[in-house]
C-alpha cells in the first residue's frame, strides 16, 4: 500500500499548531516508559493504534523489537515524566523508482487528548522525515479511527478507503535550512522542558522527604 504515489500536498498550517508542545526523540533507554505508555491504553485504544486486538504480550514484543537505529520514535512527557503521547516513524523498504516513505503511528493517553499532542507529534515526525530525505509520509489505520482521520485531514493528507481500512499520504517537500534549524530548536526545547520537569520532580520529592512524607505523596 505504501508504494502508491500521493498527490502533491505540502504540510499545511495545522502543522504549526503543535510547535509549543515539547516533543523529545526517544532512544533505547526509554523502552520502559514506552512499554508503560502502551500498556495503559485500553482495549479499544490499542485496536485503534495497531489495527487489531492487541494483548499485553504483543505490546511487550513490539517494544522489545523497536529499532531506534533504523526508525525514529518521539514522545511527550507530563510533569511526572510519564510518557503520555508517542509516535513511531517507521522507514519503509525502498522501492526502486518510487518515493522514499515512512509510516507514522501515534498514541495519546486519555489525559493528554485534545491538547494538540497528536498534531505536535505529526509535525515533529514530518520535519524529521524531510531532514531524512523522506518524500512521503504514510498512515494506515481503521476507518473508524476518528482521531487519526481528523489528524490526517488537518495535515492535508490524501486519504483512500478500502474494506474498513484507510491509507493516508502526504508528499513532503525537500529539507531546507529552515527545517534543519526547526528540528534542532525543537529538540533543544524538549530537552530543556524535560530537565525542568525532572528538577521540579526531584525538588518535590525532597520537600516531601523534609516533611516526613513518602515520595509518592501529592
DRENTOR-442637 format. One record per residue (C-alpha): residue in one letter; x, y, z negated. Coordinates in steps of 0.02 Angstrom, whole numbers, padded with zeros to 5 digits. Layout:
BEGIN
{node 'a',{X,Y,Z}}
...
***
This chain:
BEGIN
{node 'x',{00000,00000,00000}}
{node 'x',{00141,00119,-00043}}
{node 'x',{00208,00121,00135}}
{node 'x',{00061,00221,00204}}
{node 'x',{00107,00396,00256}}
{node 'x',{00023,00533,00157}}
{node 'x',{-00042,00696,00226}}
{node 'x',{00075,00843,00215}}
{node 'x',{00022,00911,00045}}
{node 'x',{00137,01013,-00064}}
{node 'x',{00119,01020,-00254}}
{node 'x',{-00021,01142,-00291}}
{node 'x',{-00042,01268,-00430}}
{node 'x',{-00108,01143,-00561}}
{node 'x',{00070,01076,-00571}}
{node 'x',{00119,01237,-00656}}
{node 'x',{-00008,01217,-00796}}
{node 'x',{00092,01087,-00891}}
{node 'x',{00259,01176,-00898}}
{node 'x',{00229,01237,-01076}}
{node 'x',{00217,01055,-01135}}
{node 'x',{00391,00990,-01181}}
{node 'x',{00420,00829,-01083}}
{node 'x',{00576,00728,-01126}}
{node 'x',{00661,00600,-01016}}
{node 'x',{00667,00437,-01114}}
{node 'x',{00804,00306,-01122}}
{node 'x',{00833,00132,-01192}}
{node 'x',{00838,00198,-01370}}
{node 'x',{00655,00244,-01354}}
{node 'x',{00591,00066,-01322}}
{node 'x',{00515,00053,-01496}}
{node 'x',{00424,00219,-01476}}
{node 'x',{00360,00166,-01304}}
{node 'x',{00301,-00001,-01371}}
{node 'x',{00213,00081,-01518}}
{node 'x',{00129,00204,-01399}}
{node 'x',{00063,00071,-01281}}
{node 'x',{00006,-00045,-01421}}
{node 'x',{-00101,00098,-01489}}
{node 'x',{-00202,00102,-01328}}
{node 'x',{-00372,00019,-01343}}
{node 'x',{-00429,-00119,-01226}}
{node 'x',{-00513,-00001,-01103}}
{node 'x',{-00367,00120,-01102}}
{node 'x',{-00248,-00025,-01067}}
{node 'x',{-00359,-00079,-00921}}
{node 'x',{-00357,00098,-00852}}
{node 'x',{-00168,00108,-00869}}
{node 'x',{-00120,-00062,-00800}}
{node 'x',{-00272,-00103,-00693}}
{node 'x',{-00317,-00260,-00788}}
{node 'x',{-00344,-00328,-00964}}
{node 'x',{-00175,-00313,-01049}}
{node 'x',{-00142,-00411,-01210}}
{node 'x',{-00003,-00366,-01330}}
{node 'x',{00118,-00496,-01262}}
{node 'x',{00106,-00421,-01088}}
{node 'x',{00146,-00249,-01158}}
{node 'x',{00295,-00321,-01252}}
{node 'x',{00359,-00398,-01090}}
{node 'x',{00331,-00237,-00994}}
{node 'x',{00429,-00132,-01120}}
{node 'x',{00570,-00259,-01136}}
{node 'x',{00597,-00256,-00948}}
{node 'x',{00593,-00068,-00921}}
{node 'x',{00748,-00024,-00821}}
{node 'x',{00799,00153,-00868}}
{node 'x',{00941,00149,-00741}}
{node 'x',{00825,00105,-00598}}
{node 'x',{00670,00205,-00644}}
{node 'x',{00630,00363,-00743}}
{node 'x',{00520,00370,-00898}}
{node 'x',{00456,00530,-00978}}
{node 'x',{00370,00564,-01142}}
{node 'x',{00285,00693,-01252}}
{node 'x',{00308,00684,-01441}}
{node 'x',{00194,00754,-01576}}
{node 'x',{00250,00841,-01736}}
{node 'x',{00283,00672,-01818}}
{node 'x',{00395,00619,-01673}}
{node 'x',{00266,00492,-01616}}
{node 'x',{00252,00466,-01429}}
{node 'x',{00078,00525,-01382}}
{node 'x',{00100,00530,-01193}}
{node 'x',{00216,00441,-01073}}
{node 'x',{00241,00421,-00887}}
{node 'x',{00335,00286,-00792}}
{node 'x',{00406,00340,-00624}}
{node 'x',{00449,00178,-00533}}
{node 'x',{00552,00192,-00375}}
{node 'x',{00477,00080,-00241}}
{node 'x',{00585,-00026,-00124}}
{node 'x',{00648,00071,00025}}
{node 'x',{00570,00025,00193}}
{node 'x',{00668,00071,00348}}
{node 'x',{00589,00213,00444}}
{node 'x',{00470,00262,00305}}
{node 'x',{00475,00395,00170}}
{node 'x',{00554,00351,00004}}
{node 'x',{00416,00332,-00125}}
{node 'x',{00395,00319,-00313}}
{node 'x',{00242,00258,-00409}}
{node 'x',{00177,00362,-00554}}
{node 'x',{00089,00284,-00704}}
{node 'x',{00034,00379,-00858}}
{node 'x',{-00048,00352,-01027}}
{node 'x',{-00101,00476,-01161}}
{node 'x',{-00166,00431,-01333}}
{node 'x',{-00341,00495,-01377}}
{node 'x',{-00275,00629,-01496}}
{node 'x',{-00168,00702,-01357}}
{node 'x',{-00301,00715,-01222}}
{node 'x',{-00374,00874,-01147}}
{node 'x',{-00213,00966,-01190}}
{node 'x',{-00127,00963,-01020}}
{node 'x',{-00011,00818,-01061}}
{node 'x',{-00055,00718,-00906}}
{node 'x',{-00027,00869,-00795}}
{node 'x',{00139,00905,-00881}}
{node 'x',{00198,00726,-00858}}
{node 'x',{00146,00727,-00675}}
{node 'x',{00235,00893,-00647}}
{node 'x',{00394,00829,-00730}}
{node 'x',{00388,00671,-00626}}
{node 'x',{00359,00767,-00464}}
{node 'x',{00506,00884,-00493}}
{node 'x',{00618,00737,-00540}}
{node 'x',{00560,00645,-00383}}
{node 'x',{00603,00793,-00272}}
{node 'x',{00775,00806,-00351}}
{node 'x',{00798,00618,-00323}}
{node 'x',{00758,00631,-00137}}
{node 'x',{00586,00550,-00155}}
{node 'x',{00467,00607,-00018}}
{node 'x',{00304,00525,-00075}}
{node 'x',{00229,00515,-00249}}
{node 'x',{00106,00370,-00259}}
{node 'x',{-00028,00323,-00386}}
{node 'x',{-00128,00161,-00390}}
{node 'x',{-00274,00148,-00511}}
{node 'x',{-00452,00088,-00532}}
{node 'x',{-00584,00199,-00453}}
{node 'x',{-00671,00218,-00621}}
{node 'x',{-00514,00290,-00699}}
{node 'x',{-00591,00463,-00701}}
{node 'x',{-00446,00546,-00792}}
{node 'x',{-00319,00485,-00664}}
{node 'x',{-00433,00531,-00520}}
{node 'x',{-00453,00708,-00587}}
{node 'x',{-00266,00724,-00611}}
{node 'x',{-00231,00663,-00434}}
{node 'x',{-00360,00779,-00356}}
{node 'x',{-00297,00929,-00454}}
{node 'x',{-00123,00893,-00388}}
{node 'x',{-00187,00895,-00209}}
{node 'x',{-00161,00709,-00179}}
{node 'x',{-00242,00618,-00036}}
{node 'x',{-00350,00480,-00111}}
{node 'x',{-00403,00320,-00023}}
{node 'x',{-00531,00198,-00096}}
{node 'x',{-00546,00011,-00067}}
{node 'x',{-00630,-00130,-00165}}
{node 'x',{-00635,-00042,-00333}}
{node 'x',{-00456,00022,-00320}}
{node 'x',{-00389,00192,-00271}}
{node 'x',{-00224,00243,-00194}}
{node 'x',{-00169,00424,-00205}}
{node 'x',{-00023,00502,-00111}}
{node 'x',{00068,00666,-00122}}
{node 'x',{00201,00716,00003}}
{node 'x',{00338,00810,-00088}}
{node 'x',{00443,00948,-00010}}
{node 'x',{00632,00932,-00022}}
{node 'x',{00727,00986,-00176}}
{node 'x',{00796,01162,-00184}}
{node 'x',{00897,01263,-00312}}
{node 'x',{00734,01310,-00399}}
{node 'x',{00683,01128,-00432}}
{node 'x',{00856,01086,-00497}}
{node 'x',{00854,01234,-00617}}
{node 'x',{00675,01192,-00667}}
{node 'x',{00719,01013,-00714}}
{node 'x',{00870,01067,-00816}}
{node 'x',{00768,01201,-00905}}
{node 'x',{00626,01079,-00941}}
{node 'x',{00747,00953,-01015}}
{node 'x',{00832,01084,-01123}}
{node 'x',{00664,01147,-01186}}
{node 'x',{00608,00969,-01225}}
{node 'x',{00771,00932,-01318}}
{node 'x',{00753,01093,-01419}}
{node 'x',{00571,01052,-01461}}
{node 'x',{00618,00876,-01517}}
{node 'x',{00762,00939,-01626}}
{node 'x',{00647,01068,-01705}}
{node 'x',{00514,00937,-01745}}
{node 'x',{00648,00820,-01812}}
{node 'x',{00716,00955,-01929}}
{node 'x',{00542,01000,-01989}}
{node 'x',{00504,00818,-02023}}
{node 'x',{00665,00798,-02123}}
{node 'x',{00627,00958,-02219}}
{node 'x',{00452,00895,-02261}}
{node 'x',{00523,00729,-02320}}
{node 'x',{00649,00820,-02431}}
{node 'x',{00511,00929,-02502}}
{node 'x',{00402,00780,-02546}}
{node 'x',{00553,00694,-02624}}
{node 'x',{00585,00850,-02728}}
{node 'x',{00404,00846,-02787}}
{node 'x',{00420,00663,-02831}}
{node 'x',{00300,00604,-02695}}
{node 'x',{00328,00465,-02568}}
{node 'x',{00397,00514,-02397}}
{node 'x',{00238,00467,-02307}}
{node 'x',{00131,00583,-02411}}
{node 'x',{00048,00725,-02317}}
***
